[in-house]
Amino acid sequence: MKRLYTNGLIITMADQEGPRYTRGSIGVEDHTISYIGTDAIASEYDEVIDLRGKAVLPGLINTHNHAAMTLLRGYADDLPLQTWLEEKMWPIEARFQAEQVRKGTALALVEMIKGGTTCFADMYDHMDQVAEMVEISGMRAVLCRGVIGLGSEQERADKLAEAVSFARQWHMQANGRITTMMSPHSPYTCPPAYIEQIVERAIALQIPIHTHMSETAREVEQNIELYGKRPVEHLLSLGLFTIPTLVAHAVHLTTEEIKMLADYDVKIAHNPGSNLKLGSGIAPIPQMLAAGLRPSLATDGAASNNNLDLLEEIRLAALIHKGVNQNPEAVPAYTALSMGTSYGAEALFLDQYIGTLEVGKKADFITVATTGAHMHPMHDLISHLVYSASRDDVQDMVVDGKIIMRDRACLTLDEEKITYEAARAFAAIQ
């Protein structure tokens, strides 16, 4: 199938020197971008789709999520992280079965599609249910069975075996749209020897690692109390950073730790909304950027955000660092948009395939309406996307060459049915 998308304002995100956009066409052949330019011959394509009044940009990439936690949206708010986790989240999550994970994930997928997210990383339990829903939805995802190393030695062994089995079974499935990682939950929930075992399995499977790290000041203090080291040095000593690694949060870092992460090319998932809501702090993103790191953006789960709106995270990333650093140049609009697109692809080790619009890359892109009053006058499209646009402006989505949303209608998932079933799934465990 050959499609030509015409008359769109195309933002490739491929120019590192600064924003570039032009009115033109994108040609897609099967799963791949085959043409970008202004002189396409429409008769050479099976279908021509007019995108007049729309901007075209790479799909947004959410690099840290717990999709099934949409069922817990608003369940426990305005609490410190450890209280929120230990007294509210973990007890109710212990009652989750496959049905809750499947229905909660389906709800998350609808929300992400309608908000422009084409690819996301997910860390949770019952991950076969997550993978099956991703395959049905047409989205792209990097999935891992999150492993909390509490409990008996047998429980830890069983969780590790399950994580390895899932990674093997689903890596490069759904026409390559699903890849996998190994995932120790965090240094404060996984004993050192257990993390070393997970690293060994990741090396054997030749897949990356994803973990939470330095989310709160208390977490860092606890790591020093238990192991005599801050989390970055601790994880480095366990061999974690010797293989491709993505860490979520990285809020409480020293200058030396930022340099260490840059030296090992550790990827960062910045979760501004979740970190603000839980009172965890504000990650030192400008310092990371200055050190050569390219932090990506993420929502975290809907229980701590409370939405999966990556355009909102892009706007937050551009704004909060200006304010806290009293520097309007701290995170420019184009950098913030890069964090939600090209930097996200790098963080998930998928930048060879997605993150920018280029011939030969996978056809993953979205359109955003430019016709609303809040998008005019059109002085600067990049500025408007970051500071003015909302997820309701996202109109269409193409992933792997397949149209999965058109004019805000989900084509692969039944939004009304999924919303209804999600409420029933949570009611079943109350």
Secondary structure as a PSIPRED ss2 file (coil, helix, strand):
# PSIPRED VFORMAT (PSIPRED V4.0)

   1 M C   1.000  0.000  0.000
   2 K E   0.000  0.000  1.000
   3 R E   0.000  0.000  1.000
   4 L E   0.000  0.000  1.000
   5 Y E   0.000  0.000  1.000
   6 T E   0.000  0.000  1.000
   7 N E   0.000  0.000  1.000
   8 G E   0.000  0.000  1.000
   9 L E   0.000  0.000  1.000
  10 I E   0.000  0.000  1.000
  11 I E   0.000  0.000  1.000
  12 T C   1.000  0.000  0.000
  13 M C   1.000  0.000  0.000
  14 A C   1.000  0.000  0.000
  15 D C   1.000  0.000  0.000
  16 Q C   1.000  0.000  0.000
  17 E C   1.000  0.000  0.000
  18 G C   1.000  0.000  0.000
  19 P C   1.000  0.000  0.000
  20 R C   1.000  0.000  0.000
  21 Y E   0.000  0.000  1.000
  22 T E   0.000  0.000  1.000
  23 R E   0.000  0.000  1.000
  24 G E   0.000  0.000  1.000
  25 S E   0.000  0.000  1.000
  26 I E   0.000  0.000  1.000
  27 G E   0.000  0.000  1.000
  28 V E   0.000  0.000  1.000
  29 E E   0.000  0.000  1.000
  30 D C   1.000  0.000  0.000
  31 H C   1.000  0.000  0.000
  32 T E   0.000  0.000  1.000
  33 I E   0.000  0.000  1.000
  34 S E   0.000  0.000  1.000
  35 Y E   0.000  0.000  1.000
  36 I E   0.000  0.000  1.000
  37 G E   0.000  0.000  1.000
  38 T C   1.000  0.000  0.000
  39 D C   1.000  0.000  0.000
  40 A C   1.000  0.000  0.000
  41 I C   1.000  0.000  0.000
  42 A H   0.000  1.000  0.000
  43 S H   0.000  1.000  0.000
  44 E H   0.000  1.000  0.000
  45 Y C   1.000  0.000  0.000
  46 D C   1.000  0.000  0.000
  47 E E   0.000  0.000  1.000
  48 V E   0.000  0.000  1.000
  49 I E   0.000  0.000  1.000
  50 D E   0.000  0.000  1.000
  51 L C   1.000  0.000  0.000
  52 R C   1.000  0.000  0.000
  53 G C   1.000  0.000  0.000
  54 K E   0.000  0.000  1.000
  55 A E   0.000  0.000  1.000
  56 V E   0.000  0.000  1.000
  57 L E   0.000  0.000  1.000
  58 P E   0.000  0.000  1.000
  59 G C   1.000  0.000  0.000
  60 L E   0.000  0.000  1.000
  61 I E   0.000  0.000  1.000
  62 N E   0.000  0.000  1.000
  63 T E   0.000  0.000  1.000
  64 H E   0.000  0.000  1.000
  65 N E   0.000  0.000  1.000
  66 H C   1.000  0.000  0.000
  67 A H   0.000  1.000  0.000
  68 A H   0.000  1.000  0.000
  69 M H   0.000  1.000  0.000
  70 T H   0.000  1.000  0.000
  71 L H   0.000  1.000  0.000
  72 L H   0.000  1.000  0.000
  73 R C   1.000  0.000  0.000
  74 G C   1.000  0.000  0.000
  75 Y C   1.000  0.000  0.000
  76 A C   1.000  0.000  0.000
  77 D C   1.000  0.000  0.000
  78 D C   1.000  0.000  0.000
  79 L C   1.000  0.000  0.000
  80 P C   1.000  0.000  0.000
  81 L H   0.000  1.000  0.000
  82 Q H   0.000  1.000  0.000
  83 T H   0.000  1.000  0.000
  84 W H   0.000  1.000  0.000
  85 L H   0.000  1.000  0.000
  86 E H   0.000  1.000  0.000
  87 E H   0.000  1.000  0.000
  88 K H   0.000  1.000  0.000
  89 M H   0.000  1.000  0.000
  90 W H   0.000  1.000  0.000
  91 P H   0.000  1.000  0.000
  92 I H   0.000  1.000  0.000
  93 E H   0.000  1.000  0.000
  94 A C   1.000  0.000  0.000
  95 R C   1.000  0.000  0.000
  96 F C   1.000  0.000  0.000
  97 Q C   1.000  0.000  0.000
  98 A H   0.000  1.000  0.000
  99 E H   0.000  1.000  0.000
 100 Q H   0.000  1.000  0.000
 101 V H   0.000  1.000  0.000
 102 R H   0.000  1.000  0.000
 103 K H   0.000  1.000  0.000
 104 G H   0.000  1.000  0.000
 105 T H   0.000  1.000  0.000
 106 A H   0.000  1.000  0.000
 107 L H   0.000  1.000  0.000
 108 A H   0.000  1.000  0.000
 109 L H   0.000  1.000  0.000
 110 V H   0.000  1.000  0.000
 111 E H   0.000  1.000  0.000
 112 M H   0.000  1.000  0.000
 113 I H   0.000  1.000  0.000
 114 K H   0.000  1.000  0.000
 115 G C   1.000  0.000  0.000
 116 G C   1.000  0.000  0.000
 117 T E   0.000  0.000  1.000
 118 T E   0.000  0.000  1.000
 119 C E   0.000  0.000  1.000
 120 F E   0.000  0.000  1.000
 121 A E   0.000  0.000  1.000
 122 D E   0.000  0.000  1.000
 123 M E   0.000  0.000  1.000
 124 Y E   0.000  0.000  1.000
 125 D C   1.000  0.000  0.000
 126 H C   1.000  0.000  0.000
 127 M H   0.000  1.000  0.000
 128 D H   0.000  1.000  0.000
 129 Q H   0.000  1.000  0.000
 130 V H   0.000  1.000  0.000
 131 A H   0.000  1.000  0.000
 132 E H   0.000  1.000  0.000
 133 M H   0.000  1.000  0.000
 134 V H   0.000  1.000  0.000
 135 E H   0.000  1.000  0.000
 136 I H   0.000  1.000  0.000
 137 S H   0.000  1.000  0.000
 138 G C   1.000  0.000  0.000
 139 M C   1.000  0.000  0.000
 140 R E   0.000  0.000  1.000
 141 A E   0.000  0.000  1.000
 142 V E   0.000  0.000  1.000
 143 L E   0.000  0.000  1.000
 144 C E   0.000  0.000  1.000
 145 R E   0.000  0.000  1.000
 146 G E   0.000  0.000  1.000
 147 V E   0.000  0.000  1.000
 148 I C   1.000  0.000  0.000
 149 G C   1.000  0.000  0.000
 150 L C   1.000  0.000  0.000
 151 G C   1.000  0.000  0.000
 152 S C   1.000  0.000  0.000
 153 E H   0.000  1.000  0.000
 154 Q H   0.000  1.000  0.000
 155 E H   0.000  1.000  0.000
 156 R H   0.000  1.000  0.000
 157 A H   0.000  1.000  0.000
 158 D H   0.000  1.000  0.000
 159 K H   0.000  1.000  0.000
 160 L H   0.000  1.000  0.000
 161 A H   0.000  1.000  0.000
 162 E H   0.000  1.000  0.000
 163 A H   0.000  1.000  0.000
 164 V H   0.000  1.000  0.000
 165 S H   0.000  1.000  0.000
 166 F H   0.000  1.000  0.000
 167 A H   0.000  1.000  0.000
 168 R H   0.000  1.000  0.000
 169 Q H   0.000  1.000  0.000
 170 W H   0.000  1.000  0.000
 171 H C   1.000  0.000  0.000
 172 M C   1.000  0.000  0.000
 173 Q E   0.000  0.000  1.000
 174 A C   1.000  0.000  0.000
 175 N C   1.000  0.000  0.000
 176 G C   1.000  0.000  0.000
 177 R C   1.000  0.000  0.000
 178 I E   0.000  0.000  1.000
 179 T E   0.000  0.000  1.000
 180 T E   0.000  0.000  1.000
 181 M C   1.000  0.000  0.000
 182 M E   0.000  0.000  1.000
 183 S E   0.000  0.000  1.000
 184 P E   0.000  0.000  1.000
 185 H C   1.000  0.000  0.000
 186 S C   1.000  0.000  0.000
 187 P C   1.000  0.000  0.000
 188 Y C   1.000  0.000  0.000
 189 T C   1.000  0.000  0.000
 190 C C   1.000  0.000  0.000
 191 P C   1.000  0.000  0.000
 192 P H   0.000  1.000  0.000
 193 A H   0.000  1.000  0.000
 194 Y H   0.000  1.000  0.000
 195 I H   0.000  1.000  0.000
 196 E H   0.000  1.000  0.000
 197 Q H   0.000  1.000  0.000
 198 I H   0.000  1.000  0.000
 199 V H   0.000  1.000  0.000
 200 E H   0.000  1.000  0.000
 201 R H   0.000  1.000  0.000
 202 A H   0.000  1.000  0.000
 203 I H   0.000  1.000  0.000
 204 A H   0.000  1.000  0.000
 205 L H   0.000  1.000  0.000
 206 Q C   1.000  0.000  0.000
 207 I C   1.000  0.000  0.000
 208 P C   1.000  0.000  0.000
 209 I E   0.000  0.000  1.000
 210 H E   0.000  0.000  1.000
 211 T E   0.000  0.000  1.000
 212 H E   0.000  0.000  1.000
 213 M E   0.000  0.000  1.000
 214 S C   1.000  0.000  0.000
 215 E C   1.000  0.000  0.000
 216 T C   1.000  0.000  0.000
 217 A H   0.000  1.000  0.000
 218 R H   0.000  1.000  0.000
 219 E H   0.000  1.000  0.000
 220 V H   0.000  1.000  0.000
 221 E H   0.000  1.000  0.000
 222 Q H   0.000  1.000  0.000
 223 N H   0.000  1.000  0.000
 224 I H   0.000  1.000  0.000
 225 E H   0.000  1.000  0.000
 226 L H   0.000  1.000  0.000
 227 Y H   0.000  1.000  0.000
 228 G C   1.000  0.000  0.000
 229 K C   1.000  0.000  0.000
 230 R C   1.000  0.000  0.000
 231 P H   0.000  1.000  0.000
 232 V H   0.000  1.000  0.000
 233 E H   0.000  1.000  0.000
 234 H H   0.000  1.000  0.000
 235 L H   0.000  1.000  0.000
 236 L H   0.000  1.000  0.000
 237 S H   0.000  1.000  0.000
 238 L C   1.000  0.000  0.000
 239 G C   1.000  0.000  0.000
 240 L H   0.000  1.000  0.000
 241 F H   0.000  1.000  0.000
 242 T H   0.000  1.000  0.000
 243 I C   1.000  0.000  0.000
 244 P C   1.000  0.000  0.000
 245 T E   0.000  0.000  1.000
 246 L E   0.000  0.000  1.000
 247 V E   0.000  0.000  1.000
 248 A E   0.000  0.000  1.000
 249 H E   0.000  0.000  1.000
 250 A C   1.000  0.000  0.000
 251 V C   1.000  0.000  0.000
 252 H C   1.000  0.000  0.000
 253 L C   1.000  0.000  0.000
 254 T C   1.000  0.000  0.000
 255 T H   0.000  1.000  0.000
 256 E H   0.000  1.000  0.000
 257 E H   0.000  1.000  0.000
 258 I H   0.000  1.000  0.000
 259 K H   0.000  1.000  0.000
 260 M H   0.000  1.000  0.000
 261 L H   0.000  1.000  0.000
 262 A H   0.000  1.000  0.000
 263 D H   0.000  1.000  0.000
 264 Y C   1.000  0.000  0.000
 265 D C   1.000  0.000  0.000
 266 V C   1.000  0.000  0.000
 267 K E   0.000  0.000  1.000
 268 I E   0.000  0.000  1.000
 269 A E   0.000  0.000  1.000
 270 H E   0.000  0.000  1.000
 271 N C   1.000  0.000  0.000
 272 P H   0.000  1.000  0.000
 273 G H   0.000  1.000  0.000
 274 S H   0.000  1.000  0.000
 275 N H   0.000  1.000  0.000
 276 L H   0.000  1.000  0.000
 277 K H   0.000  1.000  0.000
 278 L C   1.000  0.000  0.000
 279 G C   1.000  0.000  0.000
 280 S C   1.000  0.000  0.000
 281 G C   1.000  0.000  0.000
 282 I C   1.000  0.000  0.000
 283 A C   1.000  0.000  0.000
 284 P C   1.000  0.000  0.000
 285 I H   0.000  1.000  0.000
 286 P H   0.000  1.000  0.000
 287 Q H   0.000  1.000  0.000
 288 M H   0.000  1.000  0.000
 289 L H   0.000  1.000  0.000
 290 A H   0.000  1.000  0.000
 291 A C   1.000  0.000  0.000
 292 G C   1.000  0.000  0.000
 293 L C   1.000  0.000  0.000
 294 R C   1.000  0.000  0.000
 295 P C   1.000  0.000  0.000
 296 S E   0.000  0.000  1.000
 297 L E   0.000  0.000  1.000
 298 A C   1.000  0.000  0.000
 299 T C   1.000  0.000  0.000
 300 D C   1.000  0.000  0.000
 301 G C   1.000  0.000  0.000
 302 A H   0.000  1.000  0.000
 303 A H   0.000  1.000  0.000
 304 S H   0.000  1.000  0.000
 305 N C   1.000  0.000  0.000
 306 N C   1.000  0.000  0.000
 307 N C   1.000  0.000  0.000
 308 L C   1.000  0.000  0.000
 309 D C   1.000  0.000  0.000
 310 L H   0.000  1.000  0.000
 311 L H   0.000  1.000  0.000
 312 E H   0.000  1.000  0.000
 313 E H   0.000  1.000  0.000
 314 I H   0.000  1.000  0.000
 315 R H   0.000  1.000  0.000
 316 L H   0.000  1.000  0.000
 317 A H   0.000  1.000  0.000
 318 A H   0.000  1.000  0.000
 319 L H   0.000  1.000  0.000
 320 I H   0.000  1.000  0.000
 321 H H   0.000  1.000  0.000
 322 K H   0.000  1.000  0.000
 323 G H   0.000  1.000  0.000
 324 V H   0.000  1.000  0.000
 325 N H   0.000  1.000  0.000
 326 Q C   1.000  0.000  0.000
 327 N C   1.000  0.000  0.000
 328 P C   1.000  0.000  0.000
 329 E C   1.000  0.000  0.000
 330 A C   1.000  0.000  0.000
 331 V C   1.000  0.000  0.000
 332 P C   1.000  0.000  0.000
 333 A H   0.000  1.000  0.000
 334 Y H   0.000  1.000  0.000
 335 T H   0.000  1.000  0.000
 336 A H   0.000  1.000  0.000
 337 L H   0.000  1.000  0.000
 338 S H   0.000  1.000  0.000
 339 M H   0.000  1.000  0.000
 340 G C   1.000  0.000  0.000
 341 T C   1.000  0.000  0.000
 342 S H   0.000  1.000  0.000
 343 Y H   0.000  1.000  0.000
 344 G H   0.000  1.000  0.000
 345 A H   0.000  1.000  0.000
 346 E H   0.000  1.000  0.000
 347 A H   0.000  1.000  0.000
 348 L C   1.000  0.000  0.000
 349 F C   1.000  0.000  0.000
 350 L C   1.000  0.000  0.000
 351 D C   1.000  0.000  0.000
 352 Q C   1.000  0.000  0.000
 353 Y C   1.000  0.000  0.000
 354 I C   1.000  0.000  0.000
 355 G C   1.000  0.000  0.000
 356 T C   1.000  0.000  0.000
 357 L C   1.000  0.000  0.000
 358 E C   1.000  0.000  0.000
 359 V C   1.000  0.000  0.000
 360 G C   1.000  0.000  0.000
 361 K C   1.000  0.000  0.000
 362 K E   0.000  0.000  1.000
 363 A C   1.000  0.000  0.000
 364 D C   1.000  0.000  0.000
 365 F E   0.000  0.000  1.000
 366 I E   0.000  0.000  1.000
 367 T E   0.000  0.000  1.000
 368 V E   0.000  0.000  1.000
 369 A E   0.000  0.000  1.000
 370 T C   1.000  0.000  0.000
 371 T C   1.000  0.000  0.000
 372 G C   1.000  0.000  0.000
 373 A H   0.000  1.000  0.000
 374 H H   0.000  1.000  0.000
 375 M H   0.000  1.000  0.000
 376 H C   1.000  0.000  0.000
 377 P C   1.000  0.000  0.000
 378 M C   1.000  0.000  0.000
 379 H C   1.000  0.000  0.000
 380 D C   1.000  0.000  0.000
 381 L H   0.000  1.000  0.000
 382 I H   0.000  1.000  0.000
 383 S H   0.000  1.000  0.000
 384 H H   0.000  1.000  0.000
 385 L H   0.000  1.000  0.000
 386 V H   0.000  1.000  0.000
 387 Y H   0.000  1.000  0.000
 388 S C   1.000  0.000  0.000
 389 A C   1.000  0.000  0.000
 390 S C   1.000  0.000  0.000
 391 R H   0.000  1.000  0.000
 392 D H   0.000  1.000  0.000
 393 D H   0.000  1.000  0.000
 394 V E   0.000  0.000  1.000
 395 Q E   0.000  0.000  1.000
 396 D E   0.000  0.000  1.000
 397 M E   0.000  0.000  1.000
 398 V E   0.000  0.000  1.000
 399 V E   0.000  0.000  1.000
 400 D C   1.000  0.000  0.000
 401 G C   1.000  0.000  0.000
 402 K E   0.000  0.000  1.000
 403 I E   0.000  0.000  1.000
 404 I E   0.000  0.000  1.000
 405 M E   0.000  0.000  1.000
 406 R E   0.000  0.000  1.000
 407 D C   1.000  0.000  0.000
 408 R C   1.000  0.000  0.000
 409 A E   0.000  0.000  1.000
 410 C E   0.000  0.000  1.000
 411 L C   1.000  0.000  0.000
 412 T C   1.000  0.000  0.000
 413 L C   1.000  0.000  0.000
 414 D C   1.000  0.000  0.000
 415 E H   0.000  1.000  0.000
 416 E H   0.000  1.000  0.000
 417 K H   0.000  1.000  0.000
 418 I H   0.000  1.000  0.000
 419 T H   0.000  1.000  0.000
 420 Y H   0.000  1.000  0.000
 421 E H   0.000  1.000  0.000
 422 A H   0.000  1.000  0.000
 423 A H   0.000  1.000  0.000
 424 R H   0.000  1.000  0.000
 425 A H   0.000  1.000  0.000
 426 F H   0.000  1.000  0.000
 427 A H   0.000  1.000  0.000
 428 A C   1.000  0.000  0.000
 429 I C   1.000  0.000  0.000
 430 Q C   1.000  0.000  0.000
